[in-house]
Amino acid sequence: MQNRIKNDDNINKAWAFANALKANGMNGVEITAMLNEHGYKTSRGCQYYHQTTMRLLK
């Protein structure tokens, strides 16, 4: 399962976007909102929730 996620281009783009937002001082709730506003989806095609975003940033 981990290899599938690592090879998922959408997840990699979401990870890079989220880390850039975090570097600019945004908190988890704000990052979650931005991910959803920009149309990023989880590996299962769902919207991001706070906990999902926190896992993405780990």
N, C-alpha and C positions, 0 to 999 in steps of 0.2 A: 504494500500500500504506500509506503513512504516513497518508493521510486516513482510511482504514478504521480504523486503530488509534486515531487521534485522536477519531473519532466513536464508538468502542466504549465504551459506558457502564460495562461491567465493568472495563475497563482504567483508565478515569478514576477509578473508585472505589478500585481497587487502588493506583493511584498516590497518591491522597490519603491512604489508610490507611498505606501504606509511608512516606510523608514525615512523617506524624504520629509514627509509631514512631521514625523516625530522629531527629526533633527531641527525642524523649524519651530519647535516648541509646542506643537499641538498635543492635546491629551487623547486618551483612548476613545472617548465618546466623540470628540471632534473628528478623529481619524475615521471612525466607523461611519459617521455621517458622510464624509467626503468619499469614502470607498463606494458607498451606495449611490451617492449623487452622480458619480462618474461611471456607474454601471458595472463595477467589478462584481464578480460572483465567486462563491466558494467552489471547491472542487465538485460539489454536488449540484451546483447551479443555483444555489440559494443566495439570498442577500446576507450581508455581514451583520452580525450582532456584536455587542461589546466583547463578549467572551471569545468569539471567533477571531476578532481582531487581535486580542491579547495573545492568542495562540499563534497567530500569524507573525507577530512581532518577536516571539521567543527565538 
